[in-house]
C-alpha cells in the first residue's frame, strides 16, 4: 500500500494519531485508537477511517505493528506539536522515500509543474476537471512501462491534502487547487541560509542549486527533470518555470528573501514573464538573518 491508497488517512488524522500515541507512552491497540480518534456515529466508516489512518502512518514509517502485544507502536520522538512541524516531518520523510510507492506524490506534483510550463501558466487547472487532471497525471506517471494504476481521481483529494500540509499548494473551495510552494521554500530558507549565509549576496545559481536539492520536484530538481523526460518536454527559453518564478516573487514581496541584480552582473537568471511585476530577472538572493 501507499500513502495515497489510504484515501481517508488525511494529514490532520495522521498527526492526531501520532500525538495520541505519544501521549499514551507510544503504544495503543487498534481498538483503543478507534475509540479515541473516531466517533461511533461514523458506524462502519469508523473502522475504515481508523484503518486507513493507521495505514498512512505506517506507509510513512511513523508507526509499526507490535505483533506480540497486538499494539501499534510509535517510531518517532518527539512528535511535532503544530501542523507546520508535522508538514516538515512528512516532507523530509518522503524525500527519504521509505516506501517507493510514496514517491508518486512528488512525481505527480512535478508532472503538474511541467504541464504548467507547457501551458505557460496555471489556468489549465481551473479549466480542466478533477478527472481530466487526474488522467493527465496518471498517463504522465505511467511513462514507458505502461503501468497506469499509480494515480486516479480517487487519489486526487488525499494527494492535494498532503501537498497543502507540506506547504506546496493551496486548495480552497473558492479558488480550487493551485500549486504554490512558497510556504515550503520559506521553511527551507533557514537551512539554506545556514549553508550559504545570511544577509549576504548569494549567487542565483548557487541558491537555485540548493532549492533543487531540497525540493527536487521544482525546476532542475531530479524529480522534475525525470518527469520532463517522461512527458517529452524541454524548455525552449532559458528561464525559471512559471510556478517557481511566482514563488520567488511572492517571497520577495513579503520580504522573506530579496532578489537582486546589480548593473555589473552578467548571466542573470530570467524569471517567467510577468509584466505586472518589477522583477524579471535576478543575479543574487539575500536571505535575511534571524531576528533575535
C-alpha positions in Angstrom: 0.0 0.0 0.0 1.0 3.6 -0.5 0.2 6.9 1.2 -2.4 7.8 -1.5 -4.1 4.4 -1.3 -5.3 5.1 2.2 -7.6 7.9 1.0 -9.1 8.6 4.4 -5.7 8.8 6.1 -5.5 12.6 5.8 -2.7 14.7 7.3 -4.7 16.0 10.2 -5.8 12.5 11.2 -2.3 11.0 11.0 -0.9 13.9 13.0 -3.6 13.4 15.6 -2.8 9.7 15.7 0.9 10.3 16.3 0.1 12.8 19.1 -2.3 10.4 20.7 0.3 7.6 20.7 2.9 9.9 22.1 0.5 10.9 25.0 0.0 7.3 25.8 3.6 6.2 26.0 4.0 5.4 22.3 1.7 2.3 22.2 -2.1 1.6 21.9 -4.2 -1.2 20.4 -6.2 -0.6 17.3 -9.4 -0.7 19.3 -8.2 2.0 21.6 -7.1 4.1 18.7 -10.6 3.8 17.2 -12.2 4.8 20.5 -10.0 7.9 20.8 -10.0 9.1 17.2 -13.2 8.1 15.5 -16.7 8.9 16.8 -19.1 5.9 17.0 -21.6 7.8 14.9 -19.5 7.0 11.8 -20.6 3.4 12.1 -18.7 1.1 9.6 -16.8 4.1 8.3 -15.3 4.4 11.7 -13.2 1.2 11.2 -12.3 2.2 7.7 -11.1 5.7 8.7 -9.1 4.3 11.6 -7.5 1.5 9.4 -6.6 4.0 6.7 -5.2 6.5 9.1 -3.0 3.7 10.5 -2.1 2.6 7.0 -1.0 6.2 6.1 1.1 6.5 9.2 2.7 3.0 8.6 3.4 4.0 5.0 5.4 7.0 6.2 7.2 4.8 8.7 5.9 6.7 11.7 4.4 3.7 13.4 4.7 -0.1 13.3 2.7 -3.0 14.4 3.9 -4.7 17.6 2.6 -8.2 16.9 3.5 -9.7 20.3 1.3 -7.2 22.1 -1.2 -6.6 19.3 -0.4 -2.9 19.6 0.6 0.0 17.3 3.9 1.4 18.2 5.2 5.0 17.6 8.6 5.0 15.9 9.4 8.8 16.1 10.0 11.1 19.0 9.2 13.8 19.6 6.0 14.3 17.5 5.8 17.9 16.2 3.2 19.8 18.1 2.0 22.0 15.3 0.8 21.3 11.7 3.7 23.1 10.2 6.2 21.0 12.0 4.3 17.9 11.0 4.4 19.0 7.4 8.2 19.4 7.7 8.4 15.9 9.1 6.4 14.4 6.3 8.3 16.3 3.6 11.7 15.1 4.9 10.4 11.5 5.2 9.1 11.5 1.7 12.4 12.8 0.4 14.0 9.7 2.0 11.2 7.6 0.4 10.9 4.8 2.9 8.1 3.4 0.7 9.0 3.7 -3.0 5.3 3.9 -3.9 5.0 7.2 -2.0 7.5 8.8 -4.4 4.4 9.1 -6.6 3.2 12.1 -4.5 6.2 14.2 -5.6 6.2 12.8 -9.1 2.6 13.8 -9.6 3.4 17.3 -8.3 6.4 17.6 -10.7 4.2 16.4 -13.6 1.7 19.3 -12.9 4.6 21.8 -12.8 5.9 20.5 -16.1 2.4 20.9 -17.6 2.3 24.4 -16.3 5.3 25.1 -18.4 3.6 23.5 -21.5 0.6 25.7 -20.9 2.6 28.8 -19.8 0.6 29.2 -16.6 -1.7 27.5 -14.1 -5.1 28.5 -15.8 -5.5 25.0 -17.2 -6.0 23.7 -13.6 -9.2 25.8 -13.3 -10.4 24.8 -16.8 -9.8 21.0 -16.6 -12.0 18.9 -14.4 -10.5 16.9 -11.5 -11.0 13.8 -13.6 -9.1 15.4 -16.5 -6.2 16.5 -14.3 -6.1 13.1 -12.7 -6.0 11.4 -16.1 -3.1 13.6 -17.2 -1.1 12.7 -14.0 -2.0 9.0 -14.4 -0.6 9.0 -18.0 2.4 11.0 -17.1 3.4 8.7 -14.3 2.9 5.6 -16.5 5.9 6.6 -18.7 7.3 3.9 -20.8 6.4 1.0 -18.6 2.7 1.4 -19.2 1.7 1.0 -15.5 -1.3 3.3 -15.1 -2.5 2.3 -11.6 -0.4 4.7 -9.6 -2.8 7.7 -9.7 -6.6 8.2 -10.3 -9.4 10.5 -9.4 -9.9 8.8 -6.1 -6.3 9.6 -5.1 -6.5 13.2 -6.0 -8.1 14.6 -2.8 -5.6 13.0 -0.4 -2.8 14.0 -2.8 -3.9 17.6 -2.7 -4.3 17.4 1.1 -0.8 16.2 1.7 0.6 18.8 -0.7 -1.2 21.6 1.3 0.1 20.1 4.6 3.7 20.3 3.3 3.3 23.9 2.1 3.4 23.0 -1.6 0.0 24.2 -2.7 -3.3 25.9 -1.9 -6.6 24.1 -2.2 -9.8 26.0 -1.4 -13.4 25.6 -2.3 -13.4 29.2 -3.8 -10.1 29.1 -5.7 -9.6 25.4 -6.3 -6.2 23.7 -6.4 -3.1 25.9 -7.1 0.5 24.6 -6.9 2.4 27.2 -5.0 5.4 26.1 -2.9 6.1 29.5 -1.2 5.4 28.1 2.3 7.6 25.1 1.7 10.5 27.2 0.3 10.1 29.7 3.2 10.5 26.9 5.6 13.6 25.6 3.8 15.3 29.0 3.8 16.8 28.8 7.3 18.7 25.6 6.4 19.8 27.1 3.0 21.0 30.2 4.9 23.0 28.0 7.3 24.8 26.6 4.3 25.2 29.6 2.1 25.0 32.5 4.6 22.6 35.1 5.8 22.5 38.9 5.0 24.9 38.4 2.1 24.5 38.2 -1.7 24.2 34.5 -2.7 24.7 33.9 -6.5 21.5 32.9 -8.1 22.9 29.7 -9.5 24.2 28.6 -6.1 20.9 29.4 -4.4 18.8 27.6 -7.0 21.0 24.5 -6.8 20.2 24.3 -3.1 16.5 24.7 -3.8 16.6 21.9 -6.4 18.4 19.6 -3.9 15.9 20.3 -1.1 12.9 20.5 -3.3 13.6 18.0 -6.2 10.2 18.4 -7.8 10.8 22.0 -8.9 13.0 23.4 -11.7 16.2 21.5 -12.2 15.4 19.1 -9.4 15.9 15.4 -10.1 12.1 14.5 -9.9 11.2 17.5 -12.1 13.7 16.6 -14.7 12.7 12.9 -14.7 9.0 13.9 -15.2 10.0 16.3 -18.0 11.7 13.5 -19.8 8.7 11.2 -19.3 6.3 13.9 -20.7 8.8 14.6 -23.6 9.1 18.3 -22.7 12.1 20.5 -22.8 12.4 24.2 -22.1 12.9 26.3 -25.2 13.9 29.5 -23.4 16.5 29.5 -20.5 14.4 30.8 -17.7 12.8 29.6 -14.4 9.4 28.0 -14.5 6.1 29.7 -14.0 5.4 28.3 -10.6 8.9 28.8 -9.1 9.0 32.3 -10.6 5.7 33.2 -8.9 7.0 31.7 -5.6 10.2 33.7 -5.6 8.4 36.9 -6.5 5.9 36.3 -3.7 8.7 35.7 -1.1 10.5 38.8 -2.3 7.3 40.9 -2.0 6.8 39.5 1.5 10.4 40.3 2.4 11.1 36.7 3.2 14.1 36.9 0.8 15.5 39.5 -1.5 16.0 39.1 -5.3 18.6 41.5 -6.6 20.6 42.4 -9.8 23.5 44.8 -9.9 24.4 46.6 -13.1 27.8 45.0 -13.4 26.5 41.4 -13.2 26.4 39.0 -16.1 24.4 35.9 -16.6 21.3 36.9 -14.7 18.6 34.3 -14.2 15.4 35.1 -16.0 12.0 34.6 -14.4 8.9 33.6 -16.2 7.4 36.7 -17.8 5.1 38.8 -15.5 4.6 42.3 -17.0 2.9 43.4 -13.7 6.0 42.7 -11.6 9.1 44.9 -11.4 11.5 41.9 -11.2 12.0 40.0 -14.4 15.5 38.5 -13.6 17.9 38.3 -10.7 21.6 37.7 -10.1 21.7 37.1 -6.4 19.5 36.3 -3.4 19.8 37.6 0.1 18.3 35.6 3.0 17.7 37.9 6.0 19.2 36.8 9.2 17.1 35.6 12.1 15.8 38.4 14.3 16.6 38.0 17.9 
